Amino acid sequence: MELAIIFVIMLAVFMGAVFYEQKSRERKVRKWIHDSYGKVPKGRELPMEQIRIFWNEFGGAISGNESVDDITWNDLEMDKIFARMNICTSFAGEQILYARIHKLPEDKTGLKVLEDRICFYAEHDKVREEVQYLLCRLGKEEVNYYLPMFMSNLDALGSIQVGFYRFMQLLLFLSVIPALVRGEASLLMLTAMVFMINAVIYALNKVKHEVYMDTLTGIIGVAKSVKEIEKRPEKYTVHMPDNIRSNVKLFDQITRMLVSLQRKKRGGMSGDLLGVIHDYLIGATLWDFIVYDKIIRYLRGKQKEFMELFEFLGELEAAVSIASFRESLDFYCVPEFRNDPVLEMEEIYHPLIDHPVCNSVTLDRNCMITGSNASGKSTFIKAVAVNVILAQSINTCMARRLLMPDALVITSMAVRDDLMGGESYYVKEIKYLNRIIESVKGNRMVICVIDEILRGTNTQERIAASAAILEYLQNQNCLAVVASHDIELTRKLGDAYEYYYFCEQMQDRDIAFDYKIREGVSNTKNAIALLACMGFPDSIIHRARQLI
């Protein structure tokens, strides 16, 4: 009796410890969710290759005329913009947010749906945090990031040997019948032989199939997460379309099959002898492989429905991240779209700059921004491009007010030599520029942002070719925003472009910038002055000034 009491007490202590640990872990997660909202995400390394998978697999279905191309994305360091707003707790949230920032849809009705979600989560703290917690349980296991790739390649992932597996499974069961009928144990030798053959087949194919099964477990997580949200009160499901409710029911059967396979796998991975024996006893029936093939065949007809579930969850978390992003900014606005090809910006700034200097300007025709080195012209044109992209992708601008037309955004900025591809800086640059020339031939307006046009060639040809390209853009359906330190270009273009500039002030061998945009053409140069500020010998400074 005393031993029973001691056993009960020990069991109670153990269960209490497990319960306490679970609650402690839950409290920590919920605290992180609460504390991270409205804050700048702490610098952490993100699995960008994995995050890109959804966009790489499904982004191709979106017209190139409605998305940010790779060159523009890299020019503007949009990966950093993504990281700046990403507080997603699940792989689905990260992948959908990343994809959303790429989209520049001509039809802006989708922004209304997004805005409703953003505002809802900004106003309902408890609902927002609970949704984040549910999706946190979905997690960010590396293998789950590959789920979109898996779903888009189902036709190639079925088991081509399933017929052979079924035959060997049947042979194993049939081999037992003679021994049972005749009652002779010696006849089980045939069963043992078939069993050993099947066990070898299982061992040789086990690793490959388990990788695929690990990926498929993401299906369980997605379906369960949708069901968890569906069970909640109405305020949790206010943004759940009817098709999501019906789609989730389609995956009940497959979820049960996957759960049973998971239990078996956990037993095989337990490390104890009984677990391993049980794994291979069941494995020799080749049941795992046959069930896997059944799951794949079932999924082939349900890809669209599953991806709708996936995107629904991801869009919820994307809306939470955007709401948090807005809260973390000094100020923001919702863009106003107009039919006129005019870009009106009031106190616009770049989201990656701490304590940014804001600028206000209205661009109603092509413009050139001049100024000396480090004066702020490149940062300004990047701020313009980033804001135009975020206005159309997440309905959010870093400005007091932004009025803009529907437009595609294409840049030519951060050109680099391609040594492996054998392309020089200049060759690569003209390829970048040519894609802009091709883009303006379409029906959709293009905002093209160019930094230091044709810097990769000699001065005489650079000025001539640059002027010719910019004159061509003057007569196209575009708004060109060009930054250059070549004052000669302004003389070539004359009144064809509007002109703005940034400037600096010299203060005791130091240069001070105010980063404010002004109308007109810059008349200052600071390259030699910067040499002096950096401590170059006076003889070099003096000679440089003589040679001007």
C-alpha positions in Angstrom: 0.0 0.0 0.0 2.8 2.4 0.9 4.6 1.6 -2.4 1.4 2.4 -4.3 1.1 5.8 -2.4 4.7 6.6 -3.2 4.2 5.7 -6.8 1.1 7.9 -7.1 2.9 10.8 -5.5 5.9 10.4 -7.8 3.6 10.2 -10.8 1.8 13.3 -9.7 5.1 15.2 -9.2 6.2 14.1 -12.6 3.0 15.2 -14.3 3.0 18.5 -12.4 6.6 19.1 -13.6 5.6 18.4 -17.2 2.6 20.7 -16.9 4.6 23.5 -15.3 7.2 23.2 -18.1 4.6 23.4 -20.8 2.9 26.4 -19.1 6.3 28.1 -18.6 7.1 27.6 -22.3 3.7 28.9 -23.3 4.1 32.1 -21.1 7.5 32.8 -22.7 6.1 32.5 -26.2 3.1 34.7 -25.4 5.3 37.3 -23.8 7.6 37.4 -26.9 4.5 37.8 -29.1 3.2 40.6 -26.9 6.6 42.4 -26.6 7.6 42.1 -30.3 4.5 43.9 -31.6 5.2 47.4 -32.8 9.0 47.0 -32.3 11.8 46.9 -34.9 12.6 43.2 -35.2 15.9 42.4 -33.7 18.7 41.5 -36.1 18.6 37.8 -36.7 19.7 35.7 -39.6 16.7 34.6 -41.7 16.6 31.5 -43.9 16.1 33.6 -47.0 16.7 30.7 -49.5 13.8 28.8 -47.8 11.6 31.8 -47.5 11.8 32.5 -51.2 10.6 29.0 -52.1 6.9 29.9 -52.2 7.5 32.9 -54.5 9.9 30.9 -56.7 7.3 28.2 -57.2 4.1 30.2 -57.5 5.3 33.7 -58.3 5.7 32.8 -62.0 1.9 32.6 -62.3 1.9 36.4 -61.8 2.5 38.6 -64.8 5.9 40.3 -65.0 3.9 43.4 -65.5 2.5 43.0 -61.9 5.5 42.1 -59.9 8.9 43.5 -58.7 11.7 41.9 -60.8 14.8 40.4 -59.3 17.1 43.3 -60.4 14.8 45.9 -58.8 14.4 43.8 -55.7 18.2 43.6 -55.2 18.8 47.2 -56.2 16.5 48.3 -53.4 17.7 45.7 -50.9 14.1 44.5 -50.4 15.3 41.5 -48.4 16.2 44.0 -45.7 12.8 45.7 -46.0 11.2 42.3 -45.6 13.3 41.6 -42.5 12.4 45.1 -41.1 8.7 44.2 -41.0 8.8 40.4 -40.4 7.5 39.3 -37.0 5.9 36.1 -38.4 5.9 33.1 -36.1 5.3 30.5 -38.9 7.0 29.5 -42.1 3.7 30.1 -44.0 3.5 33.7 -42.7 7.1 34.5 -43.7 6.7 33.0 -47.2 3.4 34.8 -47.9 4.7 38.1 -46.6 7.8 37.8 -48.8 5.6 37.0 -51.8 3.1 39.8 -51.1 5.9 42.5 -51.1 6.7 41.3 -54.6 3.2 42.0 -56.0 2.2 45.2 -57.8 -1.3 44.3 -58.9 -3.1 46.6 -61.3 -6.4 45.8 -59.6 -6.2 47.5 -56.2 -9.3 45.8 -54.7 -7.1 43.2 -52.9 -5.6 46.1 -50.9 -9.0 46.8 -49.4 -9.1 43.2 -48.0 -5.6 43.5 -46.7 -6.3 46.9 -45.1 -9.4 45.5 -43.3 -7.2 42.7 -41.8 -4.4 45.1 -40.8 -6.8 47.5 -39.1 -8.7 44.6 -37.4 -5.5 43.2 -35.9 -4.2 46.7 -34.9 -7.5 47.2 -32.9 -7.9 43.7 -31.4 -4.8 42.9 -29.4 -6.1 39.7 -27.9 -7.3 38.2 -31.1 -4.0 39.2 -32.8 -1.9 37.6 -30.1 -4.0 34.4 -30.1 -3.7 34.0 -33.8 0.1 34.5 -33.6 0.3 31.9 -30.8 -1.7 29.4 -32.9 0.6 29.9 -35.9 3.7 29.8 -33.6 2.8 26.2 -33.0 2.9 25.7 -36.8 6.5 26.8 -36.4 9.4 27.3 -38.7 10.9 23.9 -39.1 13.3 24.1 -42.1 11.7 21.1 -43.9 8.3 22.8 -43.9 9.5 25.7 -46.0 9.8 23.2 -48.8 6.1 22.3 -48.7 5.1 24.7 -51.5 7.8 23.1 -53.7 6.6 19.7 -52.7 3.0 20.6 -53.6 3.9 22.0 -57.0 5.9 18.9 -58.0 3.5 16.1 -56.8 3.4 14.4 -60.2 7.1 13.6 -59.9 6.9 12.5 -56.3 4.7 9.4 -56.3 6.2 6.0 -55.8 6.8 4.4 -59.2 7.5 1.1 -57.4 4.2 1.0 -55.6 3.1 -2.0 -57.8 6.2 -3.9 -56.7 5.6 -2.9 -53.1 2.0 -4.2 -53.2 3.2 -7.4 -54.7 5.8 -8.0 -52.0 3.3 -7.1 -49.3 0.9 -9.6 -50.7 3.6 -12.3 -51.0 4.5 -11.8 -47.4 1.0 -12.5 -46.2 0.4 -15.3 -48.6 3.6 -17.0 -47.5 2.1 -17.5 -44.0 -0.9 -19.5 -45.3 0.8 -22.8 -46.0 2.2 -22.9 -42.5 -1.1 -22.1 -41.0 -3.0 -24.7 -43.1 -0.6 -27.6 -42.7 0.6 -26.6 -39.2 4.3 -27.1 -40.1 6.6 -24.5 -38.7 9.2 -25.4 -41.3 7.1 -23.8 -43.9 7.6 -20.4 -42.2 11.1 -20.4 -43.7 9.5 -18.9 -46.9 7.8 -16.2 -44.8 11.1 -15.5 -43.1 12.8 -15.1 -46.5 10.2 -12.8 -47.8 10.3 -10.8 -44.6 14.0 -10.3 -44.8 13.8 -9.2 -48.5 11.1 -6.7 -47.5 13.1 -5.5 -44.6 16.0 -4.8 -46.9 13.8 -3.0 -49.3 12.4 -0.9 -46.4 15.9 -0.1 -45.1 17.1 1.0 -48.6 14.2 3.3 -49.2 13.4 4.4 -45.7 15.5 7.6 -45.6 14.2 9.0 -48.9 10.6 8.4 -48.0 11.1 9.9 -44.5 12.4 13.1 -46.0 9.2 13.4 -48.0 7.0 12.4 -45.0 8.7 15.1 -42.9 7.7 17.6 -45.5 4.2 16.3 -45.6 3.8 16.8 -41.8 3.4 20.5 -42.7 0.1 19.6 -44.1 -1.1 18.4 -40.7 0.1 21.7 -39.2 -1.6 23.9 -41.8 -4.9 21.9 -41.6 -4.9 21.9 -37.7 -4.1 25.6 -37.6 -7.1 26.4 -39.8 -9.4 24.2 -37.8 -8.2 25.8 -34.5 -9.0 29.2 -35.9 -12.4 28.0 -37.2 -13.3 26.7 -33.7 -12.8 30.1 -32.1 -15.5 32.8 -31.7 -16.8 34.7 -34.7 -14.3 37.6 -34.3 -11.5 35.1 -35.1 -13.1 33.9 -38.3 -14.3 37.3 -39.6 -11.7 37.1 -42.4 -12.2 33.4 -43.2 -13.7 32.9 -46.7 -16.3 30.1 -47.1 -14.0 28.1 -49.4 -11.5 27.8 -46.6 -14.1 26.2 -44.3 -14.9 23.6 -46.9 -11.3 23.0 -48.0 -10.1 22.1 -44.6 -12.5 19.2 -44.4 -10.9 17.6 -47.4 -7.7 17.0 -45.4 -9.2 15.1 -42.5 -8.5 11.7 -44.0 -4.9 12.5 -45.0 -4.3 14.1 -41.6 -5.2 10.8 -39.9 -2.9 8.8 -42.2 0.0 11.2 -41.6 -0.5 11.1 -37.8 -0.4 7.3 -37.8 2.9 7.4 -39.8 4.3 10.0 -37.4 3.6 7.8 -34.4 5.4 4.9 -36.0 8.4 7.1 -36.9 8.7 8.4 -33.4 8.8 4.8 -32.2 11.6 4.0 -34.7 13.6 7.1 -33.7 13.3 6.5 -30.0 16.6 4.7 -29.9 15.4 1.9 -27.8 15.6 -1.7 -29.1 11.8 -2.3 -28.9 11.2 0.9 -30.9 13.6 -0.2 -33.7 12.2 -3.7 -33.7 8.7 -2.4 -34.0 9.7 0.0 -36.8 11.2 -2.8 -38.9 8.4 -5.3 -38.1 5.9 -2.8 -39.6 8.3 -1.6 -42.2 8.8 -5.1 -43.6 5.1 -5.0 -44.6 6.0 -2.0 -46.8 2.9 -0.3 -45.4 4.6 3.1 -45.1 5.4 3.2 -48.8 2.0 2.2 -49.9 0.3 4.8 -47.6 2.8 7.4 -48.8 1.7 6.7 -52.4 -1.9 6.8 -51.4 -1.4 10.2 -49.8 0.4 11.6 -52.9 -2.4 10.4 -55.2 -5.0 12.0 -53.0 -3.1 15.3 -52.9 -2.7 15.5 -56.7 -6.4 16.4 -56.9 -6.3 18.8 -54.0 -3.2 21.0 -54.6 -5.3 24.1 -55.3 -7.4 23.6 -52.2 -4.4 23.0 -49.9 -2.5 26.1 -51.2 -5.6 28.2 -50.5 -5.4 27.0 -46.8 -1.7 27.8 -46.8 -2.1 31.2 -48.3 -5.0 32.0 -45.9 -2.9 31.4 -42.9 0.1 33.2 -44.4 -2.1 36.3 -45.2 -3.3 36.5 -41.6 0.3 36.6 -40.3 1.4 39.0 -43.1 -1.4 41.4 -42.0 -0.1 41.1 -38.4 3.4 41.9 -39.5 2.3 44.9 -41.5 0.3 46.2 -38.6 3.3 45.8 -36.4 5.5 47.5 -39.0 3.2 50.5 -39.1 3.2 50.8 -35.3 7.1 50.8 -35.3 7.4 53.7 -37.8 7.6 57.3 -36.8 4.6 57.9 -39.0 3.0 56.4 -42.1 0.1 56.9 -44.5 -2.2 54.8 -46.7 -1.5 55.7 -50.3 -4.1 57.6 -52.5 -4.2 56.3 -56.0 -5.0 58.7 -58.9 -5.3 58.3 -62.7 -2.9 61.2 -63.4 0.8 60.4 -64.0 1.8 62.5 -61.0 3.7 61.4 -57.9 3.0 63.7 -55.0 5.0 63.0 -51.8 4.8 64.8 -48.5 7.6 64.1 -46.0 8.7 60.9 -47.6 11.5 58.8 -46.0 13.3 55.5 -46.2 12.3 52.8 -43.6 15.8 51.4 -43.1 17.4 54.7 -42.0 17.4 55.7 -38.3 16.4 59.3 -37.7 15.7 59.9 -41.4 15.4 63.4 -43.0 12.1 63.7 -44.7 11.5 65.4 -48.1 8.5 66.7 -49.9 8.2 67.0 -53.7 5.7 66.6 -56.5 6.9 64.9 -59.7 4.6 65.4 -62.7 7.2 64.7 -65.3 10.7 63.1 -65.7 13.3 64.6 -63.4 17.0 64.5 -62.7 18.5 64.9 -59.3 22.0 66.2 -59.1 24.4 66.7 -56.2 27.8 65.9 -54.9 28.9 62.5 -53.5 27.2 61.3 -50.3 24.7 64.2 -50.5 21.6 62.0 -50.3 20.4 61.7 -53.9 20.7 57.9 -54.2 19.0 57.4 -50.8 16.2 59.7 -51.9 15.5 57.9 -55.2 15.6 54.6 -53.3 13.0 56.0 -50.8 10.8 56.9 -53.7 11.0 53.5 -55.3 10.5 51.6 -52.0 7.5 53.6 -51.1 5.9 53.2 -54.5 6.4 49.4 -54.2 5.1 49.2 -50.6 2.1 51.4 -51.4 0.9 48.9 -54.0 2.0 45.7 -52.1 1.1 46.4 -48.5 -0.9 49.6 -48.7 1.6 51.4 -46.5 3.9 54.4 -47.2 6.6 56.0 -45.1 5.2 59.5 -45.6 2.6 62.0 -44.4 0.8 61.8 -47.7 1.5 60.0 -51.0 -0.6 60.4 -54.1 0.4 58.2 -57.0 -0.7 56.5 -60.2 -0.9 52.7 -60.6 2.6 51.9 -61.9 5.2 49.3 -62.3 8.6 50.0 -60.7 11.9 49.2 -62.4 15.4 50.3 -61.4 18.9 50.3 -62.6 21.2 51.1 -59.7 23.5 48.5 -58.1 25.3 47.2 -61.2 28.2 44.8 -60.6 30.7 43.1 -62.9 29.8 39.5 -63.7 33.2 37.9 -63.7 31.9 34.3 -63.9 29.6 35.2 -66.7 32.2 37.1 -68.6 30.2 40.4 -68.6 31.8 43.7 -67.9 30.2 46.4 -65.8 29.2 48.4 -68.9 27.7 45.4 -70.7 25.6 44.5 -67.6 24.5 48.1 -67.1 23.2 48.4 -70.7 21.3 45.1 -70.2 19.7 46.6 -67.1 18.8 49.8 -69.0 17.5 47.9 -72.0 14.9 46.0 -69.8 13.7 49.5 -68.8 13.4 50.5 -72.4 11.4 47.3 -73.1 9.1 47.8 -70.1 7.9 51.3 -71.1 6.5 49.9 -74.4 3.6 48.2 -72.4 0.3 49.8 -71.5 1.0 50.1 -67.8 2.8 53.2 -66.6 6.4 52.6 -65.4 8.2 54.5 -62.7 11.9 53.9 -63.6 14.6 54.8 -61.1 18.1 55.1 -62.4 21.3 55.9 -60.4 24.4 57.2 -62.2 23.4 56.2 -65.7 26.2 54.6 -67.8 28.9 55.2 -65.3 30.8 52.2 -66.8 32.1 53.9 -69.9 34.2 57.0 -70.9 32.9 60.5 -70.2 32.2 61.6 -73.8 30.2 58.6 -74.8 28.5 58.4 -71.4 27.1 61.8 -71.7 25.9 61.3 -75.3 24.4 57.9 -74.8 22.8 58.9 -71.4 21.2 61.9 -73.0 19.8 59.8 -75.9 18.3 57.2 -73.5 16.8 59.9 -71.2 15.3 61.8 -74.2 13.8 58.5 -75.4 12.1 58.0 -72.0 10.7 61.5 -72.2 8.2 60.4 -74.8 7.1 57.1 -73.2 4.5 56.1 -70.7 6.8 56.5 -67.7 8.0 58.7 -65.0 11.8 58.6 -64.9 13.6 59.6 -61.7 17.3 59.8 -62.4 20.2 60.6 -60.0 23.5 61.8 -61.5 26.5 63.8 -60.7 27.1 64.7 -64.4 26.0 68.3 -64.6 26.8 68.1 -68.3 23.7 65.9 -68.7 21.5 68.8 -67.6 22.8 71.0 -70.4 22.2 68.3 -73.0 18.6 67.6 -71.8 17.6 71.3 -71.3 13.9 71.7 -70.5 13.0 68.1 -71.2 13.5 67.2 -67.5 12.8 68.9 -64.2 15.8 69.3 -61.9 16.4 68.9 -58.2 19.5 68.7 -56.2 21.1 68.0 -52.8 24.0 70.0 -51.5 26.4 70.3 -48.6 28.2 72.9 -46.4 31.9 73.1 -45.7 32.8 73.5 -42.0 36.5 73.6 -40.9 37.8 70.9 -43.2 34.6 69.0 -42.7 31.5 68.5 -44.9 28.0 68.7 -43.4 24.9 67.5 -45.3 21.3 68.4 -44.6 19.8 65.8 -47.0 17.1 68.2 -48.1 16.0 68.3 -51.7 15.9 71.6 -53.6 14.7 72.7 -57.0 17.3 73.4 -59.6 20.8 72.1 -60.5 23.6 71.6 -58.1 26.6 73.9 -58.6 28.8 72.4 -55.9 31.5 69.7 -56.1 33.0 67.9 -53.1 35.2 65.1 -54.5 38.4 67.0 -53.8 37.1 68.3 -50.5 36.3 64.8 -49.4 40.0 63.8 -50.1 41.0 66.6 -47.7 38.5 65.5 -45.1 39.9 61.9 -45.3 43.5 63.2 -44.6 45.1 63.0 -48.0 48.4 64.9 -48.3 48.0 68.6 -49.0 50.2 68.3 -52.1 47.6 65.9 -53.7 44.7 68.3 -52.8 46.6 71.3 -54.2 47.5 69.5 -57.4 44.0 68.2 -57.9 42.6 71.7 -57.7 45.1 72.9 -60.2 44.1 70.3 -62.7 40.3 71.1 -62.7 
